[in-house]
Amino acid sequence: MTSLPQLAVRIGGIVAAVAVSSLVLVQYEGIAVRYLTLKHEVEQSQADIDGLHLKLRREQARINRLSDPRGAIPEIHDKLKEFGPDEEMIYVRGVPSPPPAWESSH
């Protein structure tokens, strides 16, 4: 049999080993949680960057289309939905109209 001091040393060693192992496991868990959080943030940032690249390409294509008069005019017509391919816009300034015929005959 072992003596009481030897038993205390063994128990102390076991407790110390369990404590160190617990600390190491807690540190690994913290590292794993941090890794997963950062991985998610990087994926989200990459998705945002991809979306911004797509938006940039669309806006650049629109700028190129609107820079060309042949592209701008159909774009304006599409937005107004009032003009056909052989029609054009006429601006009329505020000209007073003559009174209706029924008013002048009274």
N, C-alpha and C positions, 0 to 999 in steps of 0.2 A: 504494500500500500504506500501511497504517497503521503507525505506530510502535509499539514495544513498550509504552510507557506508556499510549497510547490503548487498545491491546488489553487491557491489564490493567484499565483503568477500565471498559471495556465488560464484561469477564468479571466483574468485581466487581459491577457494576450488575445483571447477569443473576443472579448468585448471590444478591444481596440481594433482588431481586424474587422469586426462587423461594423464598427463606427466608420472606419476608413472606407470600407466597401460601400456603405450607405452614402457617404459623402460623394464618392466617385459616381455612383448611380444617379444621385440627384443632379450632379453637374452634367452628366451625359443627357439626362432628361431635359434639363434647361437648354442645352446645346441643340438637342433635337427639336424642341419647340421653337426655338429662335430660328433654326434652319428652315423649318416648315413655314414660319411666318414670313421670313425674307423671301423664300421661294415663291410664295403666293403673291407678295408685293411685286416681285420681278415679273411674274407672269402677267399680273394686272397692268404693270407699266408697259410691258411689251404689247399687250392688247391695245392699250391707249395709243402707243406709238404707231402701231399698224393702222388703227382707225384714223389717226391724223395724217398718215401718209396717203391713205385712200382719199381723204377729204382734200388734201393738197393736189392730188392728181386730178380730181374732179374739178376743183376750182381753176387749176391751170388750163384744163381743157376748155372750160367755160370762158376764161379770159381769152384764150386763143380764138375761140369761135366768135366771141363778141368783138375782137379786134379786127376781124375781117368783115367788111360791110355786107358781104353775101351771107354771113352767118348771123349778123346782128339784126338785120331786117326780119328774117323769119322768126327770130326769137321774140322780137317786139310784137309781131303779128300774132304769134302763139299766145302771148300774154294778154293782148287786147281782145282777141277772138272777135274782132269786128270787121276785119278786112280780108278779102280774098286775094288770090295771087295777082289779079289784074286791077286791083283797086288801090287808091292812094288816099292819104289823109289830107283833108282840106281844112285849114283854120279859117274861121269866120270871125271877124271882129264884131263887136257889139254895134250893129247898125239898127237904128230904130225902124220898126216895120210900120207900114201904112195901116191906118185903122181899117177894120173889116168893112166891106161894102154895105152891110146893113146898118152900120152906125152913121155913115155919111149921108144916107138917104133920108134920115129922119129930120 
